[in-house]
Amino acid sequence: MPELVLVAGVARTGAIGDGETIPWHYEQDERQYKTRVAGHPVIVGRRTWASMTDVEGTHPVVVTSTPGEYDAVETTFVSSVPDAIDAVDERSERGYVIGGQSIYSMFLPYADRALVSELPEYETGAAVFPYLGTDWSVTDRERYDEFTVVAYTNEDPQPPSTARR
């Protein structure tokens, strides 16, 4: 099974976006994110995938209730957590879960790590990052000029076989 890593930029309010876009931009955060996920599959929800630009060197694994309705070059469409994990496993030893809100919540129990950019924003948003829970521990903090990336480890990730297909 591949390592699953949640990656998110989160405001002080817990917001990750306003439901349509990300209302802030940190160039240094974008650079470190793109460098981190390059060369790996990224798991993303359909709405988030439709609104984003592809990160060079990644392979989007799009979770949607209607995977048969889509056909995009170099993109895999799936309808379940186990199918998404299988799609990542076919390509890499690690996959990054990049949102949106419902996708983070779906993959949270199965993720091994989380990398959260703590941003100095106070905006509220329609989309928020889920509470990680008591099985997660802070393992590192990487400080940048305007934000900090906090690394968390899940002490007890659930096997994907426990997820419904």
Biotite code that builds the C-alpha atoms (Angstrom):
import biotite.structure as struc

atoms = struc.array([
    struc.Atom([0.000, 0.000, 0.000], chain_id="A", res_id=1, res_name="MET", atom_name="CA", element="C"),
    struc.Atom([1.374, 3.442, -0.856], chain_id="A", res_id=2, res_name="PRO", atom_name="CA", element="C"),
    struc.Atom([2.014, 6.139, 1.702], chain_id="A", res_id=3, res_name="GLU", atom_name="CA", element="C"),
    struc.Atom([-0.796, 8.713, 1.673], chain_id="A", res_id=4, res_name="LEU", atom_name="CA", element="C"),
    struc.Atom([0.000, 12.310, 2.595], chain_id="A", res_id=5, res_name="VAL", atom_name="CA", element="C"),
    struc.Atom([-2.629, 15.025, 3.091], chain_id="A", res_id=6, res_name="LEU", atom_name="CA", element="C"),
    struc.Atom([-1.363, 18.423, 1.894], chain_id="A", res_id=7, res_name="VAL", atom_name="CA", element="C"),
    struc.Atom([-3.231, 21.647, 2.624], chain_id="A", res_id=8, res_name="ALA", atom_name="CA", element="C"),
    struc.Atom([-2.833, 25.368, 3.111], chain_id="A", res_id=9, res_name="GLY", atom_name="CA", element="C"),
    struc.Atom([-4.985, 26.283, 6.110], chain_id="A", res_id=10, res_name="VAL", atom_name="CA", element="C"),
    struc.Atom([-5.970, 29.683, 7.513], chain_id="A", res_id=11, res_name="ALA", atom_name="CA", element="C"),
    struc.Atom([-6.048, 30.325, 11.264], chain_id="A", res_id=12, res_name="ARG", atom_name="CA", element="C"),
    struc.Atom([-9.800, 29.811, 11.082], chain_id="A", res_id=13, res_name="THR", atom_name="CA", element="C"),
    struc.Atom([-9.379, 26.330, 9.587], chain_id="A", res_id=14, res_name="GLY", atom_name="CA", element="C"),
    struc.Atom([-10.528, 27.544, 6.168], chain_id="A", res_id=15, res_name="ALA", atom_name="CA", element="C"),
    struc.Atom([-8.993, 26.049, 3.039], chain_id="A", res_id=16, res_name="ILE", atom_name="CA", element="C"),
    struc.Atom([-11.129, 28.001, 0.567], chain_id="A", res_id=17, res_name="GLY", atom_name="CA", element="C"),
    struc.Atom([-14.367, 29.815, -0.029], chain_id="A", res_id=18, res_name="ASP", atom_name="CA", element="C"),
    struc.Atom([-16.012, 26.915, -1.848], chain_id="A", res_id=19, res_name="GLY", atom_name="CA", element="C"),
    struc.Atom([-14.963, 28.091, -5.305], chain_id="A", res_id=20, res_name="GLU", atom_name="CA", element="C"),
    struc.Atom([-11.385, 29.316, -5.008], chain_id="A", res_id=21, res_name="THR", atom_name="CA", element="C"),
    struc.Atom([-8.525, 29.731, -2.588], chain_id="A", res_id=22, res_name="ILE", atom_name="CA", element="C"),
    struc.Atom([-8.821, 33.376, -1.469], chain_id="A", res_id=23, res_name="PRO", atom_name="CA", element="C"),
    struc.Atom([-5.120, 33.882, -0.761], chain_id="A", res_id=24, res_name="TRP", atom_name="CA", element="C"),
    struc.Atom([-1.823, 33.282, -2.543], chain_id="A", res_id=25, res_name="HIS", atom_name="CA", element="C"),
    struc.Atom([1.606, 32.657, -1.042], chain_id="A", res_id=26, res_name="TYR", atom_name="CA", element="C"),
    struc.Atom([4.204, 32.225, -3.765], chain_id="A", res_id=27, res_name="GLU", atom_name="CA", element="C"),
    struc.Atom([6.667, 30.423, -1.474], chain_id="A", res_id=28, res_name="GLN", atom_name="CA", element="C"),
    struc.Atom([3.940, 28.003, -0.333], chain_id="A", res_id=29, res_name="ASP", atom_name="CA", element="C"),
    struc.Atom([2.963, 27.272, -3.917], chain_id="A", res_id=30, res_name="GLU", atom_name="CA", element="C"),
    struc.Atom([6.610, 26.571, -4.819], chain_id="A", res_id=31, res_name="ARG", atom_name="CA", element="C"),
    struc.Atom([7.215, 24.181, -1.916], chain_id="A", res_id=32, res_name="GLN", atom_name="CA", element="C"),
    struc.Atom([3.906, 22.417, -2.639], chain_id="A", res_id=33, res_name="TYR", atom_name="CA", element="C"),
    struc.Atom([4.692, 21.922, -6.338], chain_id="A", res_id=34, res_name="LYS", atom_name="CA", element="C"),
    struc.Atom([8.187, 20.662, -5.551], chain_id="A", res_id=35, res_name="THR", atom_name="CA", element="C"),
    struc.Atom([6.795, 18.237, -2.958], chain_id="A", res_id=36, res_name="ARG", atom_name="CA", element="C"),
    struc.Atom([4.080, 16.649, -5.130], chain_id="A", res_id=37, res_name="VAL", atom_name="CA", element="C"),
    struc.Atom([6.007, 16.587, -8.429], chain_id="A", res_id=38, res_name="ALA", atom_name="CA", element="C"),
    struc.Atom([6.456, 13.088, -9.754], chain_id="A", res_id=39, res_name="GLY", atom_name="CA", element="C"),
    struc.Atom([3.625, 11.637, -7.658], chain_id="A", res_id=40, res_name="HIS", atom_name="CA", element="C"),
    struc.Atom([-0.073, 10.959, -8.096], chain_id="A", res_id=41, res_name="PRO", atom_name="CA", element="C"),
    struc.Atom([-2.391, 13.491, -6.457], chain_id="A", res_id=42, res_name="VAL", atom_name="CA", element="C"),
    struc.Atom([-5.838, 12.511, -5.179], chain_id="A", res_id=43, res_name="ILE", atom_name="CA", element="C"),
    struc.Atom([-8.386, 15.252, -5.714], chain_id="A", res_id=44, res_name="VAL", atom_name="CA", element="C"),
    struc.Atom([-12.139, 15.705, -5.805], chain_id="A", res_id=45, res_name="GLY", atom_name="CA", element="C"),
    struc.Atom([-13.870, 16.407, -9.102], chain_id="A", res_id=46, res_name="ARG", atom_name="CA", element="C"),
    struc.Atom([-14.827, 20.002, -8.317], chain_id="A", res_id=47, res_name="ARG", atom_name="CA", element="C"),
    struc.Atom([-11.344, 20.862, -7.099], chain_id="A", res_id=48, res_name="THR", atom_name="CA", element="C"),
    struc.Atom([-9.794, 19.133, -10.129], chain_id="A", res_id=49, res_name="TRP", atom_name="CA", element="C"),
    struc.Atom([-12.035, 21.097, -12.503], chain_id="A", res_id=50, res_name="ALA", atom_name="CA", element="C"),
    struc.Atom([-10.946, 24.404, -10.965], chain_id="A", res_id=51, res_name="SER", atom_name="CA", element="C"),
    struc.Atom([-7.200, 23.799, -10.722], chain_id="A", res_id=52, res_name="MET", atom_name="CA", element="C"),
    struc.Atom([-4.321, 23.818, -13.130], chain_id="A", res_id=53, res_name="THR", atom_name="CA", element="C"),
    struc.Atom([-2.348, 20.586, -13.280], chain_id="A", res_id=54, res_name="ASP", atom_name="CA", element="C"),
    struc.Atom([0.937, 20.513, -11.433], chain_id="A", res_id=55, res_name="VAL", atom_name="CA", element="C"),
    struc.Atom([3.632, 19.423, -13.849], chain_id="A", res_id=56, res_name="GLU", atom_name="CA", element="C"),
    struc.Atom([4.806, 15.886, -13.220], chain_id="A", res_id=57, res_name="GLY", atom_name="CA", element="C"),
    struc.Atom([1.774, 14.748, -11.253], chain_id="A", res_id=58, res_name="THR", atom_name="CA", element="C"),
    struc.Atom([-0.956, 12.304, -12.190], chain_id="A", res_id=59, res_name="HIS", atom_name="CA", element="C"),
    struc.Atom([-4.414, 13.372, -10.973], chain_id="A", res_id=60, res_name="PRO", atom_name="CA", element="C"),
    struc.Atom([-6.581, 10.638, -9.467], chain_id="A", res_id=61, res_name="VAL", atom_name="CA", element="C"),
    struc.Atom([-10.014, 12.253, -9.442], chain_id="A", res_id=62, res_name="VAL", atom_name="CA", element="C"),
    struc.Atom([-12.647, 10.938, -7.043], chain_id="A", res_id=63, res_name="VAL", atom_name="CA", element="C"),
    struc.Atom([-16.158, 11.353, -8.432], chain_id="A", res_id=64, res_name="THR", atom_name="CA", element="C"),
    struc.Atom([-19.485, 9.570, -8.141], chain_id="A", res_id=65, res_name="SER", atom_name="CA", element="C"),
    struc.Atom([-19.594, 9.289, -11.947], chain_id="A", res_id=66, res_name="THR", atom_name="CA", element="C"),
    struc.Atom([-16.112, 8.264, -13.135], chain_id="A", res_id=67, res_name="PRO", atom_name="CA", element="C"),
    struc.Atom([-17.412, 6.944, -16.462], chain_id="A", res_id=68, res_name="GLY", atom_name="CA", element="C"),
    struc.Atom([-18.554, 10.419, -17.515], chain_id="A", res_id=69, res_name="GLU", atom_name="CA", element="C"),
    struc.Atom([-15.000, 11.789, -17.726], chain_id="A", res_id=70, res_name="TYR", atom_name="CA", element="C"),
    struc.Atom([-12.122, 11.202, -20.052], chain_id="A", res_id=71, res_name="ASP", atom_name="CA", element="C"),
    struc.Atom([-9.054, 13.372, -19.708], chain_id="A", res_id=72, res_name="ALA", atom_name="CA", element="C"),
    struc.Atom([-5.525, 12.634, -20.832], chain_id="A", res_id=73, res_name="VAL", atom_name="CA", element="C"),
    struc.Atom([-3.185, 11.495, -18.043], chain_id="A", res_id=74, res_name="GLU", atom_name="CA", element="C"),
    struc.Atom([-5.989, 11.479, -15.449], chain_id="A", res_id=75, res_name="THR", atom_name="CA", element="C"),
    struc.Atom([-7.577, 8.557, -13.636], chain_id="A", res_id=76, res_name="THR", atom_name="CA", element="C"),
    struc.Atom([-11.211, 8.767, -12.510], chain_id="A", res_id=77, res_name="PHE", atom_name="CA", element="C"),
    struc.Atom([-12.413, 6.599, -9.609], chain_id="A", res_id=78, res_name="VAL", atom_name="CA", element="C"),
    struc.Atom([-15.428, 6.416, -7.336], chain_id="A", res_id=79, res_name="SER", atom_name="CA", element="C"),
    struc.Atom([-14.020, 5.109, -4.037], chain_id="A", res_id=80, res_name="SER", atom_name="CA", element="C"),
    struc.Atom([-11.184, 5.399, -1.550], chain_id="A", res_id=81, res_name="VAL", atom_name="CA", element="C"),
    struc.Atom([-9.849, 1.872, -2.270], chain_id="A", res_id=82, res_name="PRO", atom_name="CA", element="C"),
    struc.Atom([-9.927, 2.513, -6.034], chain_id="A", res_id=83, res_name="ASP", atom_name="CA", element="C"),
    struc.Atom([-8.028, 5.776, -5.569], chain_id="A", res_id=84, res_name="ALA", atom_name="CA", element="C"),
    struc.Atom([-5.414, 4.070, -3.388], chain_id="A", res_id=85, res_name="ILE", atom_name="CA", element="C"),
    struc.Atom([-5.066, 1.287, -5.981], chain_id="A", res_id=86, res_name="ASP", atom_name="CA", element="C"),
    struc.Atom([-4.573, 3.921, -8.720], chain_id="A", res_id=87, res_name="ALA", atom_name="CA", element="C"),
    struc.Atom([-1.825, 5.587, -6.662], chain_id="A", res_id=88, res_name="VAL", atom_name="CA", element="C"),
    struc.Atom([-0.201, 2.224, -5.913], chain_id="A", res_id=89, res_name="ASP", atom_name="CA", element="C"),
    struc.Atom([0.045, 1.448, -9.647], chain_id="A", res_id=90, res_name="GLU", atom_name="CA", element="C"),
    struc.Atom([2.180, 4.559, -10.162], chain_id="A", res_id=91, res_name="ARG", atom_name="CA", element="C"),
    struc.Atom([4.105, 5.331, -7.004], chain_id="A", res_id=92, res_name="SER", atom_name="CA", element="C"),
    struc.Atom([4.975, 4.459, -3.429], chain_id="A", res_id=93, res_name="GLU", atom_name="CA", element="C"),
    struc.Atom([3.418, 7.761, -2.310], chain_id="A", res_id=94, res_name="ARG", atom_name="CA", element="C"),
    struc.Atom([0.344, 9.764, -3.194], chain_id="A", res_id=95, res_name="GLY", atom_name="CA", element="C"),
    struc.Atom([-0.722, 13.216, -2.077], chain_id="A", res_id=96, res_name="TYR", atom_name="CA", element="C"),
    struc.Atom([-4.307, 14.048, -1.135], chain_id="A", res_id=97, res_name="VAL", atom_name="CA", element="C"),
    struc.Atom([-4.844, 17.682, -2.155], chain_id="A", res_id=98, res_name="ILE", atom_name="CA", element="C"),
    struc.Atom([-8.526, 18.386, -1.527], chain_id="A", res_id=99, res_name="GLY", atom_name="CA", element="C"),
    struc.Atom([-11.192, 19.595, -1.335], chain_id="A", res_id=100, res_name="GLY", atom_name="CA", element="C"),
    struc.Atom([-12.846, 19.367, 2.024], chain_id="A", res_id=101, res_name="GLN", atom_name="CA", element="C"),
    struc.Atom([-14.814, 16.151, 1.483], chain_id="A", res_id=102, res_name="SER", atom_name="CA", element="C"),
    struc.Atom([-11.787, 14.402, -0.043], chain_id="A", res_id=103, res_name="ILE", atom_name="CA", element="C"),
    struc.Atom([-9.638, 15.291, 2.978], chain_id="A", res_id=104, res_name="TYR", atom_name="CA", element="C"),
    struc.Atom([-12.358, 13.884, 5.240], chain_id="A", res_id=105, res_name="SER", atom_name="CA", element="C"),
    struc.Atom([-12.715, 10.690, 3.163], chain_id="A", res_id=106, res_name="MET", atom_name="CA", element="C"),
    struc.Atom([-8.976, 9.945, 3.164], chain_id="A", res_id=107, res_name="PHE", atom_name="CA", element="C"),
    struc.Atom([-8.123, 11.134, 6.686], chain_id="A", res_id=108, res_name="LEU", atom_name="CA", element="C"),
    struc.Atom([-8.470, 7.696, 8.365], chain_id="A", res_id=109, res_name="PRO", atom_name="CA", element="C"),
    struc.Atom([-6.159, 6.070, 5.767], chain_id="A", res_id=110, res_name="TYR", atom_name="CA", element="C"),
    struc.Atom([-3.491, 8.785, 5.550], chain_id="A", res_id=111, res_name="ALA", atom_name="CA", element="C"),
    struc.Atom([-0.054, 8.216, 7.013], chain_id="A", res_id=112, res_name="ASP", atom_name="CA", element="C"),
    struc.Atom([0.980, 11.857, 7.230], chain_id="A", res_id=113, res_name="ARG", atom_name="CA", element="C"),
    struc.Atom([-0.305, 15.390, 6.833], chain_id="A", res_id=114, res_name="ALA", atom_name="CA", element="C"),
    struc.Atom([1.644, 18.470, 5.756], chain_id="A", res_id=115, res_name="LEU", atom_name="CA", element="C"),
    struc.Atom([-0.293, 21.578, 6.715], chain_id="A", res_id=116, res_name="VAL", atom_name="CA", element="C"),
    struc.Atom([0.828, 25.041, 5.700], chain_id="A", res_id=117, res_name="SER", atom_name="CA", element="C"),
    struc.Atom([-0.366, 27.222, 8.573], chain_id="A", res_id=118, res_name="GLU", atom_name="CA", element="C"),
    struc.Atom([-1.157, 30.542, 6.924], chain_id="A", res_id=119, res_name="LEU", atom_name="CA", element="C"),
    struc.Atom([-1.606, 33.853, 8.782], chain_id="A", res_id=120, res_name="PRO", atom_name="CA", element="C"),
    struc.Atom([-5.048, 34.404, 7.289], chain_id="A", res_id=121, res_name="GLU", atom_name="CA", element="C"),
    struc.Atom([-8.178, 35.107, 9.329], chain_id="A", res_id=122, res_name="TYR", atom_name="CA", element="C"),
    struc.Atom([-10.657, 34.655, 6.498], chain_id="A", res_id=123, res_name="GLU", atom_name="CA", element="C"),
    struc.Atom([-13.537, 32.324, 7.015], chain_id="A", res_id=124, res_name="THR", atom_name="CA", element="C"),
    struc.Atom([-14.456, 29.945, 4.269], chain_id="A", res_id=125, res_name="GLY", atom_name="CA", element="C"),
    struc.Atom([-17.088, 27.513, 3.138], chain_id="A", res_id=126, res_name="ALA", atom_name="CA", element="C"),
    struc.Atom([-14.456, 24.767, 2.968], chain_id="A", res_id=127, res_name="ALA", atom_name="CA", element="C"),
    struc.Atom([-12.413, 23.807, 6.027], chain_id="A", res_id=128, res_name="VAL", atom_name="CA", element="C"),
    struc.Atom([-9.677, 21.310, 6.799], chain_id="A", res_id=129, res_name="PHE", atom_name="CA", element="C"),
    struc.Atom([-10.925, 18.443, 8.999], chain_id="A", res_id=130, res_name="PRO", atom_name="CA", element="C"),
    struc.Atom([-9.836, 17.926, 12.582], chain_id="A", res_id=131, res_name="TYR", atom_name="CA", element="C"),
    struc.Atom([-7.047, 15.344, 12.480], chain_id="A", res_id=132, res_name="LEU", atom_name="CA", element="C"),
    struc.Atom([-7.932, 13.646, 15.751], chain_id="A", res_id=133, res_name="GLY", atom_name="CA", element="C"),
    struc.Atom([-6.039, 12.246, 18.688], chain_id="A", res_id=134, res_name="THR", atom_name="CA", element="C"),
    struc.Atom([-4.083, 9.622, 16.705], chain_id="A", res_id=135, res_name="ASP", atom_name="CA", element="C"),
    struc.Atom([-2.070, 12.362, 14.991], chain_id="A", res_id=136, res_name="TRP", atom_name="CA", element="C"),
    struc.Atom([1.184, 13.823, 16.357], chain_id="A", res_id=137, res_name="SER", atom_name="CA", element="C"),
    struc.Atom([3.262, 16.810, 15.270], chain_id="A", res_id=138, res_name="VAL", atom_name="CA", element="C"),
    struc.Atom([6.627, 15.518, 14.031], chain_id="A", res_id=139, res_name="THR", atom_name="CA", element="C"),
    struc.Atom([8.207, 18.600, 12.455], chain_id="A", res_id=140, res_name="ASP", atom_name="CA", element="C"),
    struc.Atom([7.802, 22.309, 11.758], chain_id="A", res_id=141, res_name="ARG", atom_name="CA", element="C"),
    struc.Atom([9.409, 23.982, 8.761], chain_id="A", res_id=142, res_name="GLU", atom_name="CA", element="C"),
    struc.Atom([9.319, 27.770, 9.018], chain_id="A", res_id=143, res_name="ARG", atom_name="CA", element="C"),
    struc.Atom([9.126, 29.969, 5.954], chain_id="A", res_id=144, res_name="TYR", atom_name="CA", element="C"),
    struc.Atom([9.021, 33.781, 5.807], chain_id="A", res_id=145, res_name="ASP", atom_name="CA", element="C"),
    struc.Atom([5.215, 34.082, 5.965], chain_id="A", res_id=146, res_name="GLU", atom_name="CA", element="C"),
    struc.Atom([3.968, 30.666, 7.105], chain_id="A", res_id=147, res_name="PHE", atom_name="CA", element="C"),
    struc.Atom([4.950, 27.371, 8.705], chain_id="A", res_id=148, res_name="THR", atom_name="CA", element="C"),
    struc.Atom([4.527, 23.846, 7.309], chain_id="A", res_id=149, res_name="VAL", atom_name="CA", element="C"),
    struc.Atom([3.593, 21.519, 10.163], chain_id="A", res_id=150, res_name="VAL", atom_name="CA", element="C"),
    struc.Atom([4.160, 17.789, 9.617], chain_id="A", res_id=151, res_name="ALA", atom_name="CA", element="C"),
    struc.Atom([1.841, 15.345, 11.367], chain_id="A", res_id=152, res_name="TYR", atom_name="CA", element="C"),
    struc.Atom([2.013, 11.553, 11.570], chain_id="A", res_id=153, res_name="THR", atom_name="CA", element="C"),
    struc.Atom([-1.008, 9.294, 11.965], chain_id="A", res_id=154, res_name="ASN", atom_name="CA", element="C"),
    struc.Atom([-0.129, 6.764, 14.658], chain_id="A", res_id=155, res_name="GLU", atom_name="CA", element="C"),
    struc.Atom([-2.891, 4.369, 13.549], chain_id="A", res_id=156, res_name="ASP", atom_name="CA", element="C"),
    struc.Atom([-3.835, 4.675, 9.858], chain_id="A", res_id=157, res_name="PRO", atom_name="CA", element="C"),
    struc.Atom([-6.660, 2.380, 8.855], chain_id="A", res_id=158, res_name="GLN", atom_name="CA", element="C"),
    struc.Atom([-6.096, -0.137, 6.042], chain_id="A", res_id=159, res_name="PRO", atom_name="CA", element="C"),
    struc.Atom([-7.988, 0.779, 2.855], chain_id="A", res_id=160, res_name="PRO", atom_name="CA", element="C"),
    struc.Atom([-9.736, -2.581, 3.003], chain_id="A", res_id=161, res_name="SER", atom_name="CA", element="C"),
    struc.Atom([-11.928, -1.096, 5.743], chain_id="A", res_id=162, res_name="THR", atom_name="CA", element="C"),
    struc.Atom([-13.279, 1.514, 3.289], chain_id="A", res_id=163, res_name="ALA", atom_name="CA", element="C"),
    struc.Atom([-16.404, 0.833, 1.284], chain_id="A", res_id=164, res_name="ARG", atom_name="CA", element="C"),
    struc.Atom([-16.048, 0.497, -2.480], chain_id="A", res_id=165, res_name="ARG", atom_name="CA", element="C"),
])
